[in-house]
Amino acid sequence: MKYDISQILGAVLMCFSAQGLIRLLIDHDYTGFLGWLPGGFAALLTAYGLAATAGLLLTGWGHTRAKALGRRD
């Protein structure tokens, strides 16, 4: 069950950060939920990219661990 929760949280993190990353690339003035970070466009782009990567890795890790415990796809 805890690996299912990690998959869900990872997918939510990945979706929100990927959406923010795409919006930032289209409209440089839209900072989204990470707008409080200092550093300008490059820092926000990096932060959204890292958050999307972290969400992707968390989702994959949860899936791999759940599958190792015997749950099928």
Backbone as XML, in Angstrom:
<?xml version="1.0"?>
<chain id="A" units="angstrom">
  <residue number="1" name="MET">
    <atom name="N" x="0.817" y="-1.192" z="0.000"/>
    <atom name="CA" x="0.000" y="0.000" z="0.000"/>
    <atom name="C" x="0.867" y="1.266" z="0.000"/>
  </residue>
  <residue number="2" name="LYS">
    <atom name="N" x="1.981" y="1.241" z="0.745"/>
    <atom name="CA" x="2.804" y="2.444" z="0.808"/>
    <atom name="C" x="3.471" y="2.732" z="-0.528"/>
  </residue>
  <residue number="3" name="TYR">
    <atom name="N" x="3.710" y="1.700" z="-1.318"/>
    <atom name="CA" x="4.300" y="1.927" z="-2.635"/>
    <atom name="C" x="3.274" y="2.494" z="-3.614"/>
  </residue>
  <residue number="4" name="ASP">
    <atom name="N" x="2.016" y="2.138" z="-3.421"/>
    <atom name="CA" x="0.957" y="2.749" z="-4.219"/>
    <atom name="C" x="0.853" y="4.237" z="-3.927"/>
  </residue>
  <residue number="5" name="ILE">
    <atom name="N" x="0.990" y="4.588" z="-2.661"/>
    <atom name="CA" x="0.939" y="6.003" z="-2.281"/>
    <atom name="C" x="2.127" y="6.755" z="-2.872"/>
  </residue>
  <residue number="6" name="SER">
    <atom name="N" x="3.305" y="6.124" z="-2.880"/>
    <atom name="CA" x="4.470" y="6.792" z="-3.475"/>
    <atom name="C" x="4.288" y="6.967" z="-4.980"/>
  </residue>
  <residue number="7" name="GLN">
    <atom name="N" x="3.644" y="6.014" z="-5.627"/>
    <atom name="CA" x="3.357" y="6.169" z="-7.056"/>
    <atom name="C" x="2.410" y="7.336" z="-7.293"/>
  </residue>
  <residue number="8" name="ILE">
    <atom name="N" x="1.391" y="7.448" z="-6.483"/>
    <atom name="CA" x="0.411" y="8.527" z="-6.638"/>
    <atom name="C" x="1.060" y="9.881" z="-6.383"/>
  </residue>
  <residue number="9" name="LEU">
    <atom name="N" x="1.812" y="9.984" z="-5.287"/>
    <atom name="CA" x="2.473" y="11.257" z="-4.972"/>
    <atom name="C" x="3.495" y="11.631" z="-6.042"/>
  </residue>
  <residue number="10" name="GLY">
    <atom name="N" x="4.230" y="10.659" z="-6.550"/>
    <atom name="CA" x="5.194" y="10.924" z="-7.614"/>
    <atom name="C" x="4.518" y="11.393" z="-8.891"/>
  </residue>
  <residue number="11" name="ALA">
    <atom name="N" x="3.392" y="10.768" z="-9.236"/>
    <atom name="CA" x="2.669" y="11.169" z="-10.441"/>
    <atom name="C" x="2.096" y="12.577" z="-10.303"/>
  </residue>
  <residue number="12" name="VAL">
    <atom name="N" x="1.580" y="12.906" z="-9.124"/>
    <atom name="CA" x="1.040" y="14.251" z="-8.895"/>
    <atom name="C" x="2.155" y="15.289" z="-8.978"/>
  </residue>
  <residue number="13" name="LEU">
    <atom name="N" x="3.294" y="15.004" z="-8.341"/>
    <atom name="CA" x="4.431" y="15.916" z="-8.397"/>
    <atom name="C" x="4.915" y="16.095" z="-9.829"/>
  </residue>
  <residue number="14" name="MET">
    <atom name="N" x="4.991" y="15.001" z="-10.569"/>
    <atom name="CA" x="5.447" y="15.073" z="-11.952"/>
    <atom name="C" x="4.472" y="15.885" z="-12.815"/>
  </residue>
  <residue number="15" name="CYS">
    <atom name="N" x="3.191" y="15.674" z="-12.637"/>
    <atom name="CA" x="2.207" y="16.386" z="-13.448"/>
    <atom name="C" x="2.209" y="17.889" z="-13.167"/>
  </residue>
  <residue number="16" name="PHE">
    <atom name="N" x="2.215" y="18.261" z="-11.893"/>
    <atom name="CA" x="2.218" y="19.683" z="-11.559"/>
    <atom name="C" x="3.495" y="20.374" z="-12.021"/>
  </residue>
  <residue number="17" name="SER">
    <atom name="N" x="4.623" y="19.731" z="-11.820"/>
    <atom name="CA" x="5.874" y="20.381" z="-12.211"/>
    <atom name="C" x="6.056" y="20.399" z="-13.722"/>
  </residue>
  <residue number="18" name="ALA">
    <atom name="N" x="5.611" y="19.362" z="-14.415"/>
    <atom name="CA" x="5.701" y="19.375" z="-15.878"/>
    <atom name="C" x="4.793" y="20.452" z="-16.464"/>
  </residue>
  <residue number="19" name="GLN">
    <atom name="N" x="3.601" y="20.617" z="-15.892"/>
    <atom name="CA" x="2.698" y="21.666" z="-16.340"/>
    <atom name="C" x="3.315" y="23.045" z="-16.089"/>
  </residue>
  <residue number="20" name="GLY">
    <atom name="N" x="3.900" y="23.235" z="-14.924"/>
    <atom name="CA" x="4.550" y="24.503" z="-14.622"/>
    <atom name="C" x="5.729" y="24.770" z="-15.533"/>
  </residue>
  <residue number="21" name="LEU">
    <atom name="N" x="6.485" y="23.735" z="-15.853"/>
    <atom name="CA" x="7.632" y="23.865" z="-16.748"/>
    <atom name="C" x="7.192" y="24.280" z="-18.149"/>
  </residue>
  <residue number="22" name="ILE">
    <atom name="N" x="6.154" y="23.656" z="-18.655"/>
    <atom name="CA" x="5.654" y="23.986" z="-19.996"/>
    <atom name="C" x="5.093" y="25.408" z="-20.022"/>
  </residue>
  <residue number="23" name="ARG">
    <atom name="N" x="4.341" y="25.769" z="-18.989"/>
    <atom name="CA" x="3.794" y="27.128" z="-18.938"/>
    <atom name="C" x="4.891" y="28.170" z="-18.840"/>
  </residue>
  <residue number="24" name="LEU">
    <atom name="N" x="5.947" y="27.865" z="-18.084"/>
    <atom name="CA" x="7.062" y="28.795" z="-17.951"/>
    <atom name="C" x="7.783" y="28.968" z="-19.284"/>
  </residue>
  <residue number="25" name="LEU">
    <atom name="N" x="7.901" y="27.908" z="-20.046"/>
    <atom name="CA" x="8.551" y="28.008" z="-21.350"/>
    <atom name="C" x="7.723" y="28.823" z="-22.342"/>
  </residue>
  <residue number="26" name="ILE">
    <atom name="N" x="6.407" y="28.724" z="-22.237"/>
    <atom name="CA" x="5.534" y="29.460" z="-23.153"/>
    <atom name="C" x="5.398" y="30.916" z="-22.726"/>
  </residue>
  <residue number="27" name="ASP">
    <atom name="N" x="5.181" y="31.155" z="-21.431"/>
    <atom name="CA" x="5.000" y="32.500" z="-20.895"/>
    <atom name="C" x="6.012" y="32.706" z="-19.777"/>
  </residue>
  <residue number="28" name="HIS">
    <atom name="N" x="7.068" y="33.442" z="-20.052"/>
    <atom name="CA" x="8.165" y="33.601" z="-19.095"/>
    <atom name="C" x="7.755" y="34.353" z="-17.833"/>
  </residue>
  <residue number="29" name="ASP">
    <atom name="N" x="6.654" y="35.083" z="-17.866"/>
    <atom name="CA" x="6.202" y="35.819" z="-16.696"/>
    <atom name="C" x="5.368" y="34.962" z="-15.744"/>
  </residue>
  <residue number="30" name="TYR">
    <atom name="N" x="4.866" y="33.828" z="-16.213"/>
    <atom name="CA" x="4.082" y="32.932" z="-15.367"/>
    <atom name="C" x="5.045" y="32.088" z="-14.541"/>
  </residue>
  <residue number="31" name="THR">
    <atom name="N" x="5.046" y="32.300" z="-13.228"/>
    <atom name="CA" x="5.994" y="31.587" z="-12.376"/>
    <atom name="C" x="5.372" y="30.394" z="-11.663"/>
  </residue>
  <residue number="32" name="GLY">
    <atom name="N" x="4.059" y="30.333" z="-11.566"/>
    <atom name="CA" x="3.396" y="29.186" z="-10.965"/>
    <atom name="C" x="3.623" y="29.054" z="-9.474"/>
  </residue>
  <residue number="33" name="PHE">
    <atom name="N" x="3.537" y="27.824" z="-8.971"/>
    <atom name="CA" x="3.619" y="27.620" z="-7.534"/>
    <atom name="C" x="5.055" y="27.673" z="-7.001"/>
  </residue>
  <residue number="34" name="LEU">
    <atom name="N" x="6.038" y="27.761" z="-7.853"/>
    <atom name="CA" x="7.418" y="27.955" z="-7.413"/>
    <atom name="C" x="7.875" y="29.391" z="-7.623"/>
  </residue>
  <residue number="35" name="GLY">
    <atom name="N" x="6.939" y="30.297" z="-7.779"/>
    <atom name="CA" x="7.262" y="31.686" z="-8.039"/>
    <atom name="C" x="7.975" y="32.395" z="-6.905"/>
  </residue>
  <residue number="36" name="TRP">
    <atom name="N" x="7.941" y="31.857" z="-5.721"/>
    <atom name="CA" x="8.601" y="32.464" z="-4.577"/>
    <atom name="C" x="10.111" y="32.259" z="-4.607"/>
  </residue>
  <residue number="37" name="LEU">
    <atom name="N" x="10.604" y="31.376" z="-5.461"/>
    <atom name="CA" x="12.046" y="31.126" z="-5.529"/>
    <atom name="C" x="12.781" y="32.313" z="-6.151"/>
  </residue>
  <residue number="38" name="PRO">
    <atom name="N" x="13.889" y="32.727" z="-5.562"/>
    <atom name="CA" x="14.680" y="33.797" z="-6.179"/>
    <atom name="C" x="15.561" y="33.230" z="-7.291"/>
  </residue>
  <residue number="39" name="GLY">
    <atom name="N" x="16.024" y="34.081" z="-8.180"/>
    <atom name="CA" x="16.960" y="33.643" z="-9.198"/>
    <atom name="C" x="16.488" y="33.818" z="-10.619"/>
  </residue>
  <residue number="40" name="GLY">
    <atom name="N" x="15.242" y="34.147" z="-10.813"/>
    <atom name="CA" x="14.755" y="34.426" z="-12.145"/>
    <atom name="C" x="14.378" y="33.194" z="-12.950"/>
  </residue>
  <residue number="41" name="PHE">
    <atom name="N" x="14.375" y="33.386" z="-14.258"/>
    <atom name="CA" x="13.885" y="32.372" z="-15.186"/>
    <atom name="C" x="14.703" y="31.086" z="-15.123"/>
  </residue>
  <residue number="42" name="ALA">
    <atom name="N" x="16.014" y="31.195" z="-15.119"/>
    <atom name="CA" x="16.868" y="30.003" z="-15.139"/>
    <atom name="C" x="16.693" y="29.166" z="-13.877"/>
  </residue>
  <residue number="43" name="ALA">
    <atom name="N" x="16.583" y="29.823" z="-12.746"/>
    <atom name="CA" x="16.393" y="29.088" z="-11.494"/>
    <atom name="C" x="15.044" y="28.378" z="-11.469"/>
  </residue>
  <residue number="44" name="LEU">
    <atom name="N" x="14.000" y="29.060" z="-11.951"/>
    <atom name="CA" x="12.679" y="28.427" z="-12.001"/>
    <atom name="C" x="12.657" y="27.260" z="-12.975"/>
  </residue>
  <residue number="45" name="LEU">
    <atom name="N" x="13.295" y="27.431" z="-14.110"/>
    <atom name="CA" x="13.361" y="26.348" z="-15.099"/>
    <atom name="C" x="14.059" y="25.132" z="-14.508"/>
  </residue>
  <residue number="46" name="THR">
    <atom name="N" x="15.144" y="25.356" z="-13.803"/>
    <atom name="CA" x="15.876" y="24.270" z="-13.166"/>
    <atom name="C" x="15.045" y="23.611" z="-12.069"/>
  </residue>
  <residue number="47" name="ALA">
    <atom name="N" x="14.376" y="24.411" z="-11.258"/>
    <atom name="CA" x="13.569" y="23.872" z="-10.166"/>
    <atom name="C" x="12.414" y="23.025" z="-10.692"/>
  </residue>
  <residue number="48" name="TYR">
    <atom name="N" x="11.721" y="23.505" z="-11.718"/>
    <atom name="CA" x="10.634" y="22.722" z="-12.300"/>
    <atom name="C" x="11.163" y="21.438" z="-12.929"/>
  </residue>
  <residue number="49" name="GLY">
    <atom name="N" x="12.308" y="21.511" z="-13.584"/>
    <atom name="CA" x="12.898" y="20.312" z="-14.177"/>
    <atom name="C" x="13.299" y="19.290" z="-13.122"/>
  </residue>
  <residue number="50" name="LEU">
    <atom name="N" x="13.888" y="19.756" z="-12.026"/>
    <atom name="CA" x="14.267" y="18.854" z="-10.938"/>
    <atom name="C" x="13.040" y="18.237" z="-10.266"/>
  </residue>
  <residue number="51" name="ALA">
    <atom name="N" x="11.994" y="19.030" z="-10.087"/>
    <atom name="CA" x="10.770" y="18.512" z="-9.482"/>
    <atom name="C" x="10.109" y="17.464" z="-10.378"/>
  </residue>
  <residue number="52" name="ALA">
    <atom name="N" x="10.107" y="17.699" z="-11.677"/>
    <atom name="CA" x="9.546" y="16.715" z="-12.605"/>
    <atom name="C" x="10.362" y="15.433" z="-12.590"/>
  </residue>
  <residue number="53" name="THR">
    <atom name="N" x="11.667" y="15.563" z="-12.542"/>
    <atom name="CA" x="12.538" y="14.388" z="-12.486"/>
    <atom name="C" x="12.337" y="13.627" z="-11.181"/>
  </residue>
  <residue number="54" name="ALA">
    <atom name="N" x="12.222" y="14.343" z="-10.068"/>
    <atom name="CA" x="11.986" y="13.697" z="-8.779"/>
    <atom name="C" x="10.648" y="12.948" z="-8.778"/>
  </residue>
  <residue number="55" name="GLY">
    <atom name="N" x="9.623" y="13.536" z="-9.357"/>
    <atom name="CA" x="8.332" y="12.862" z="-9.458"/>
    <atom name="C" x="8.398" y="11.622" z="-10.311"/>
  </residue>
  <residue number="56" name="LEU">
    <atom name="N" x="9.131" y="11.704" z="-11.404"/>
    <atom name="CA" x="9.296" y="10.550" z="-12.284"/>
    <atom name="C" x="10.037" y="9.421" z="-11.567"/>
  </residue>
  <residue number="57" name="LEU">
    <atom name="N" x="11.106" y="9.770" z="-10.862"/>
    <atom name="CA" x="11.880" y="8.758" z="-10.141"/>
    <atom name="C" x="11.078" y="8.137" z="-8.990"/>
  </residue>
  <residue number="58" name="LEU">
    <atom name="N" x="10.305" y="8.945" z="-8.274"/>
    <atom name="CA" x="9.488" y="8.432" z="-7.184"/>
    <atom name="C" x="8.411" y="7.481" z="-7.699"/>
  </residue>
  <residue number="59" name="THR">
    <atom name="N" x="7.796" y="7.828" z="-8.803"/>
    <atom name="CA" x="6.781" y="6.961" z="-9.391"/>
    <atom name="C" x="7.388" y="5.641" z="-9.856"/>
  </residue>
  <residue number="60" name="GLY">
    <atom name="N" x="8.520" y="5.715" z="-10.518"/>
    <atom name="CA" x="9.184" y="4.498" z="-10.983"/>
    <atom name="C" x="9.664" y="3.626" z="-9.842"/>
  </residue>
  <residue number="61" name="TRP">
    <atom name="N" x="10.194" y="4.236" z="-8.789"/>
    <atom name="CA" x="10.652" y="3.484" z="-7.630"/>
    <atom name="C" x="9.488" y="2.763" z="-6.958"/>
  </residue>
  <residue number="62" name="GLY">
    <atom name="N" x="8.381" y="3.447" z="-6.775"/>
    <atom name="CA" x="7.207" y="2.828" z="-6.161"/>
    <atom name="C" x="6.677" y="1.674" z="-6.993"/>
  </residue>
  <residue number="63" name="HIS">
    <atom name="N" x="6.684" y="1.836" z="-8.290"/>
    <atom name="CA" x="6.217" y="0.761" z="-9.170"/>
    <atom name="C" x="7.142" y="-0.447" z="-9.094"/>
  </residue>
  <residue number="64" name="THR">
    <atom name="N" x="8.439" y="-0.200" z="-9.103"/>
    <atom name="CA" x="9.406" y="-1.293" z="-9.054"/>
    <atom name="C" x="9.316" y="-2.048" z="-7.731"/>
  </residue>
  <residue number="65" name="ARG">
    <atom name="N" x="9.202" y="-1.327" z="-6.624"/>
    <atom name="CA" x="9.107" y="-1.975" z="-5.314"/>
    <atom name="C" x="7.811" y="-2.767" z="-5.181"/>
  </residue>
  <residue number="66" name="ALA">
    <atom name="N" x="6.705" y="-2.219" z="-5.673"/>
    <atom name="CA" x="5.425" y="-2.936" z="-5.597"/>
    <atom name="C" x="5.461" y="-4.189" z="-6.459"/>
  </residue>
  <residue number="67" name="LYS">
    <atom name="N" x="6.095" y="-4.091" z="-7.614"/>
    <atom name="CA" x="6.187" y="-5.244" z="-8.496"/>
    <atom name="C" x="7.088" y="-6.318" z="-7.888"/>
  </residue>
  <residue number="68" name="ALA">
    <atom name="N" x="8.132" y="-5.913" z="-7.169"/>
    <atom name="CA" x="9.024" y="-6.867" z="-6.529"/>
    <atom name="C" x="8.310" y="-7.634" z="-5.403"/>
  </residue>
  <residue number="69" name="LEU">
    <atom name="N" x="7.300" y="-7.028" z="-4.817"/>
    <atom name="CA" x="6.550" y="-7.700" z="-3.764"/>
    <atom name="C" x="5.499" y="-8.661" z="-4.304"/>
  </residue>
  <residue number="70" name="GLY">
    <atom name="N" x="5.379" y="-8.740" z="-5.616"/>
    <atom name="CA" x="4.487" y="-9.722" z="-6.202"/>
    <atom name="C" x="3.253" y="-9.166" z="-6.863"/>
  </residue>
  <residue number="71" name="ARG">
    <atom name="N" x="3.083" y="-7.865" z="-6.827"/>
    <atom name="CA" x="1.926" y="-7.287" z="-7.500"/>
    <atom name="C" x="2.219" y="-7.178" z="-8.987"/>
  </residue>
  <residue number="72" name="ARG">
    <atom name="N" x="1.298" y="-7.553" z="-9.779"/>
    <atom name="CA" x="1.483" y="-7.460" z="-11.224"/>
    <atom name="C" x="1.053" y="-6.098" z="-11.710"/>
  </residue>
  <residue number="73" name="ASP">
    <atom name="N" x="1.452" y="-5.751" z="-12.949"/>
    <atom name="CA" x="1.122" y="-4.459" z="-13.538"/>
    <atom name="C" x="-0.328" y="-4.168" z="-13.348"/>
  </residue>
</chain>
